[in-house]
Amino acid sequence: MKKLWILLPVTLLLILIMLCPVMAQGIRVFINNRIISFDQPPVMINGNVMVPMRGVFEELGADVKWRSATQTITAVKDSTEIIIQIGSNFASVNGNSQQLSAPAAMVRGRTLVPLRFISEALGADVEWQAASRTVMISSTAGSAEPQYPSSQQYTPPQTQSSQGPKISSVTHNASGPIQPGSVITVTLAGDSGGTATFDIAGISVNNLMNETSQGIYSGSFRIPESAGNIRNASIFGRLTRNGRETMLQAQSGVGIDAKYVKIMKVLPDENSTIKTNRPNILIVLESTGSSSLQSSSVNLMINNQRVGYPTVSNELVSYAVPFDLPQGQTSIAFSATDTSGNPVSKTWYFNVQTMDRIQSITHSATAPLAVGEVLQVRMQGDPGGTAAYSIGTYRTNNAMAETSSGVYMGNYQIQQGDIFQNAPVTGYLTLPGHSTISLNTTTSVSVRSSQLGLQITSPQSGSTVDKNFTISGQTSPYAKVSLNVSVYMGVLGIGMDNKLMESQVQANEAGNFQYAISDWFPVNGGSYTITGVAQDAQGLQSSIVTLKVNRR
């Protein structure tokens, strides 16, 4: 009995010694019968055993490289090349797409992949022993039977230094789209003692962050009032230490909802001279975000006198002056408030000279016109003149006939390729011995098309761009163009285009649009994809236009 009491503590001690590695490490890994230690141990994520890719693959003889710019890790062994991107459910094995049981994850600066993928990628034998929480990996040259070393025999290998400081997360406080003037705060968690900055794609770069506590960096940036409407701008955190930099992208970007209404054009033109004392006042608008004019807030004043109620839509404010304006200078003051509470205003002047006159001009279109339909234009003015009309800047100098005294008529049949959108119709009258006078209609003309065109003319696909360049192109007049810029991650083209920014710009009356990119791409080099799609006021949408450019 005495011997039994002596043996019992010894047995318990041996059991504790055997269990000690399991308790200390959680999940143990044996590769070719040798226990391996990692600076980031394997973990269990949603029922999947996730192992550090670099540590395991290098132990199996693969050469492993990490690209922080694209968040990808590449492993090469013999004739096998494997590429994985953080967060992707797919991997590339010799150019073939292979679905993972769980997406690759970044934990404490290390890429973790599902255990099963190791056998599928490199042909190794892999076994998960749930009871002892042990991973057994053996290459074709290794033995299938594990050898459990005692605590006295086991010496952990030295951890190799990383290629750069570790970043575990980049987060921000924006829970939804924010407006210009708002402050966004970005937080980076990583190694302590470094220098941290963050970039907001399309808006700002190299914003300094302070280390508020050990390994926690925080910085803020006020979105400028001039910021445009951006659907999704990616946020990148950078950490530099000992001359090496690591970059990590936040899981979610930030949207800028500019929410404003802007005046694109006014008629009569500023400082012009008109030959009618009853002109039609037109104000062409551009609305961004979710804003539009509040009809009840519209105030129109002619020569400091408030007038009746103009016609208001999202794209146009029009008013037919029902009384005679005096000779000389006339002032127009327009003011309103949009649905976001922003003021919209414009004051301009033109001159009235009525030695010869156009009394009115109208057209027959009450809805967008289809190809083959006829637009009829009627103008009334002084008799005996030569008359013509134009539809915006697209169809000009169309002749009109004087069908009765002072009444001029013109017809235009809509042709294939016409892309009028909210185009004003302008009549011109030239009387003998006098200069030409003009007057525009109070309502615009649009063409209903089965397809909306969109062309990006610059940059050219395949060209090389600097950090500052401009996206320009052409579509239907006043159509809104949604632009998306993404960086190509280089893995199979499946889900590897990582969006940097989305924005929207409105074409002018000629259908031309531009969007300036200014010093915000987070990295040099690489391939960038630009996509665009246009939509007009009637909801007609173009095909998606895609091009790729290279970054110096």
N, C-alpha and C positions, 0 to 999 in steps of 0.2 A: 504493500500500500504506500509505503514511504517513497519507493521508486516511481510509483505512478504520479504522486504529487510533484516529484522533481521533474518528470518528463512533460507534464501538462504545460507549465509555463514556457518550456523550451519549444514545444509544438506551437503554442500560440504565437511566440516570438517569430518563428519561421514563417507562419502564415502572414503575419503583419509585414515581414520583410518582403514576401512575395507580392503582397498587395500594394506595397508602398509606391512602386512606379505607376500603377494604375490610378491610385488616389492622387498622386502629385501631378500627373500629366493629363489625366482625363482620358484622352485617346492616345494609345501608343502606336507607333509605326515601325514595322520591321521590313527592311529591304534586303533581299538576298541573305536572310538569316541574321541581319545585323540591325540592332535597334538604332533609330535615327532621331536626333533632336532637332527641333525647328524653333526659330525665334517667334514664329506664329504657329502654334500647334494646330492640328486638325480640329474642326468643330462640327457639330451637328446643326444643320439649318433646314427647318421644315422637313425633318425626317431623312435628309440626305447627308451622308458623311462627306464633308468637304475637306480636301487635303491641299497643302501648299504646292502649287504647280512647279515653281522653280526648284524648290528643295527636292521634290520627288524626281522630277525629270532629270535634274543634274546628277542625282545619285544613279539613275539608270543610264547615264552616259550621253545625255542630250545637251546641246548648246542652247542656252536660253537667253533671250534678249527682250528688254522691256522698252516700249515707246510711250513716253508719258503724253506726247502730243495727241496721240490717237487712242490712248488707253488700251493698247493691245500688247500681248505677249506672244513671242514667236519662239518655238522650240524646234531644233533640227537634230535628228539623229540618223546617221547613215543617209538613206534616200527618203526619209520621212520628214515632211515639214508640217508643223502644226501651228495654227494661228487662232488665238482666242481674244475676244474683246470683252472688257468688263461690262456686265449687265446683259450680254447677249445670250440667247438660248441656242445659238449655233456656233460651231467651230469649223475651221477649215483643216482638213487632213489631206494633204497632197492635192489641193484644189477642189476636193469634194466636200459638200456641205454635210455636216453631221450634227444632229440635234442632241443637246445635252439634257439630262434628266432635271437639271437645275441650272440657272444662269451662273456664269462665272462671277464671283463676288470679290470685292476688295475689303480685306479686314486687316487693320493696322498696317496698311501699306503693302500687304501681300495678296497675290492673286490666288484664290482658292477655287478648285474645280471639283466636280463630283468624282468620287472614288472610282466608279465604274468606267469613267472616261479613260483612265490610265490604261486599262486593258484594251479598250477599243482603239486607242490611239497608237500605242507602242507595242501591243501584243504581249504585255506582261500578264502574269497570273496574279490575280487580285482576290483576296478573301477578307471579308469583314466578319470578325468573331465578336458578336454582340455581347456575349456573356462577360468576356474579359475586356470589352471595348478596345480591341486590338485590330489593326490593319496589317495584313500580311501581303507583301508585294515581292514577287520574284521574277527576274527576267529569265529568258530561256537558258541562260548559263548558270542560274542559281539553283539551289536545292529547294524542294517543295516543303521540307520539314523545318519548322522554326527551331532556333536554339535560344532558349531563354537564359541570358546571362544573369549571374547573381549580382547583388548590389555591390559586392566588392570588385567584380570584374568590369563593371560598366563605367565608361568615362565618356561623357557627352562630347561630341565633336565641337570645335570652335565655330561660332556663327560668323559667316563672312559679312563684311561690311556692305551695306546697301549702295546702290548707285546714286542715291539722293536721299534727302530727308523724307520721313514718312508723313503722309497726310491721311488721316482716317475719315474725315468728312469735311464738306463745304456746304453750309446751309445759309438761308437768308430769311428775313422776317416778312416777306411779301406773300400774303395768302391768296392774292388774286391780282388782277390788273391794277396798276397805280397810276396816278395822274402826274403830269409835270409839276415840279415843286415839292413832291413828296420825297421823304428820306428813306432810303433802303439801307438796312444794316446786314452785313455779311459776316459770318462767323466761320473760322477755320480751326479745326482740331488736328494737331499733329505734333511733331517733335518740338521741344522747347528750344529757346535760344536762337531762333532763326529770324529772318526778315520776311514778312508776309505781305502780299498785295493781292488785289482782286481786280478782274476785268469784267465789264458788262458789255457783251458784244453789241456793237453798233452805237454805243453811247459813250463809254469811258474806259480807259485802261490805266494800269499801274496805280490804283488807289491804295494808299498805305494803310496797313492794319497794325494795331497795337497788341502786344501780348498782355492781355488783361489778367491772366493767371497762367500757371505752368502748362504750356502746350496749347493754350486757347488764345486765338487771335481774333480781334474784332475791328471792323472798319465800317464807316458810313459814307454815303454819297447822296447828294441831293440831285434828283432828276431835273435837268435844266428846263426852263419854261419853253425853250425853243424845240424841245424834243418832239419828234413826229409820232405818228401812231404806229407802234410796234407790237405785234401779237405775242412774240416770244423771243426774248433776248437771253442767250445762254450766259451763265455766270461761271467764271473760272477763278479758282484760288491758286496762288503760287506761293511756295515756301522755298527760301534759299538759305542754305547753311553750308559753311566751309567751301564756298565757291560752286556748289551744286544746287540745281533747282528741280523741284518736283511740282507738277501741275495736276489738279483734279477738278473736274467739272461738277457743279452742283446738280443734284438729281432733277431739279425743276428750274426753269428759267423764270423771267419776269416779263409781264406784258405792260406796255405803256399805252394807256387809253387817253390820247390827247383830247378827245371830245371837244372839237371846236368846229365852227363854221367860218369859212374864209371867203371873201369876195374875190372872184376870179376876173370879172370884167364888168364894165358899166357902159351903157349906151343912153344917150349920145356920148361919144368919147369926150374925155377930159379936154378942155380948151379948144374944142372943135367949133365950127360955125355951121349952124343949121338954117335951112331956108323955110322952116315951118314954125308957126307960133303955137302949134298943138302937137308937140312931139310925143313919142312913146318912150317912157322911162323903163329900162331893163337893167336888172342887177343879177348877174350870173354867179351862182354860189358853188362852193366846194364844201361838202360836209365830211368829217372824219369821225372815227370811232362810232359811237351810237348817238351823236348829237344831230339835231336839226333845229330850224328856227321855231320859236314860239310865235305862232301867227298873231296872237293877241298883243305881242310886244312890239310889232313892227310899227315904226313911225317914219313917215316920209314928209319932208318939208320942201316946198318950192318957194324960193325967195322969202325964207323965214316964215312962211305960212303953212300950217299943217293942212294936208289935203285929205281926200276921202280914202277909202280902204283899197289898197293895192291887192292884186292877186298873188298869193304866196304858195310856193311848193318847195320841196327839198332842194331843187336845182335852180329855181328862178323866182325873182320878184318882179312883177311888171305892173305898170300903171299908164293908162292912156289919159293924157292931160285933156280935160273936157272944156278948158277955157283958153282964151288967147293969151300967150305970154307977151310981155312988152319987148320992144326992140332993145338990143344990147345984151349985157351979161345976165345970165340966169344962174342961180345957185341951187344945187340939190343936196339936201342933207338927209341921209338915211341912217337909221339906228334900229337895233333890235337886240334881243337876248336869245341865246340858244337854250336848248333843254338842259344843258349842264350849268347854266347860269353865267356863261361867258358873254360879254358884250360884243356886238358886231356893228361896225359903223363905217361910214364913208361920206365925205363931203367933196363935191367937185363942181366945176363951172363949165358952161359953154355959152356961146353967143348966138343970138337970134337975129337973123336978117331976112325980112319977108318981102323984098322987092319982087321976088317970084316965089311961088309956093307949091308945096305938095300938101294937100289937105289930109290925106289918109292913105294907108296901104294895108291890105289884108290878104290872107291866103285861105285856101279851102281845106287844109288838113286839120282834122279834129282828133286824129290818132296817128301813131306811127304808120308810115306808108310802106307798102310792099312793092317789090320790083314789078314794073308794068303799070302801076297806078299813076294817075296824072295829078300833079299839083298845079292849081290855078291861082295866079297872083293878080290882084286887082289894085290899081293905084289911081287916085283922083288928084288932079293938080291943075295948074294953069294949062290951057289948051295950046296946041301948035308946037309942042316940043318933041324931042326925041327921048324915048324912055327905055330903060333896061332894068333888070333886077339881078341880084346875086343871092345864092343860098350859102350863108356863111362865107368861108373862104374856099369852098370846094367847087361850086358851079357859079361862075361869075359872068357878067356881061351878057345875060340872056335877053334877047330883044323883046320888047313889048310893042303892041300895036294900039294906036288911038282909035278905039271902036266907036266912040262918040265924043262930043266936045269935052275935053279934059279928063276922059276916062281911058286909062291905058290897061290892056290885058296881056297876060303872058301865061303860057302853059309849059310845064316841064314834066316829062315822063321819067319816072324813077328807073335807073339803069342798074344792071348787074355791077356790083362793085361800089355803089354809092354807100357811104357810111355816115350819113348825117346823124348827129345826136344833139338835140337842143340847139340847132343852128338857126339864128335869126335870119329872116328874109329882109333884104334891104332894096328899096327902089331908088332909081336914079333918074332925074329929069333935067334935060338940057334945053333951055329956051334960047332962041336966036339972040345973039349979042350978050348972053349972060353965061356965067360959069355954072357947072353942074351942081345940082342940089340933091340931097338924099334924105330918106326917112326909112326907119326900120319898123317891122311889125311888132306888135306887143306879144305875140306868141311865136314859139320856135317850131322847127320842123325836124322830125326824126324819121329814120328809115328802119322798118322792121326787116331784119335779116334772119335767115336760118342758121347763120354761123357768124360769130364775132371773131374778127381777125386780131392777132397779136404777133408782134415781131420785136425781138430784142436785137437792136442793131449794134450795140456796144456794151461790153466787150465781145469780141468774136469768140466762138467756141474753139477751145484749144490754145487760145492766146495766153500770154503771161502778163499778170497785173502786179502793180505795186501795192503798198498798203493803202494808198489813196487812189480811188478810181470811181467812175460814175457808170451806173447802169442806165442805159437809155434805150428808147424804142418807140414804137408807134402802134396805136390801136384806134378804136373809134373815139371820136371827140367826147371828152368829159367822162369816158369810161374809167372805172377804178381798177387799178392793177395791183394785185397782191403778189409781193415778191418774197422769196424764201432763199436764204443762203445757208448752205450746210457744208461741213467738211467731211471728206470721204475717209472712212476709217480703214479701208483697204482689206476687208475680209469678205470675199465672195460677192460683195455688193448686196448682201441680204441684211437689211436693217442696219447697215453700217454708215449711212449718211446721217451724221449727227448735226441737228439743226443749230445754227448759230444765231440767226435772227429771222423774224418775219415782219414785214411792214407792208403798208399800202400807200399808193400814190395815185393821184388823179391826173388823167391826161388833160391837156389844154384843148382849146377850140379846134386846133388842127390835128388832134389825136396824138400829139407828141408828149412823152413823159420822161422824167429823169429822176434818179435817186443816187445821192452821193454817199460813197463809203469812205470814211475818214479815219484812218489809223486805229482800227479796232480789232483786226484779226489777231487772235491770241498767240499765234505761232507763225513763224516764217516757213515758207515752203509748203508743199502738199498740193492736193487737188481740191478745188472748191466747186460745188454744184450750185448753179443759180436756176431757179424755176420761177415761172411767172404765169399768172392766169388773170384774164380781164373779165369784167362784168359791167354791162351798161345799166342805164336807169330802168330799163324794162325787164331786167333780170336775166338777159341773154348772156351766156358765158362762153368764153373762148376755149379752145383746146389748150392744154398745158404745154408751155414752151420750156425746154430744158437745155442748158448748156454747161459745159465744164471749162474752168480756167485754172491755170497754174499760178501759184503765188511765189513771188521771188523770195 
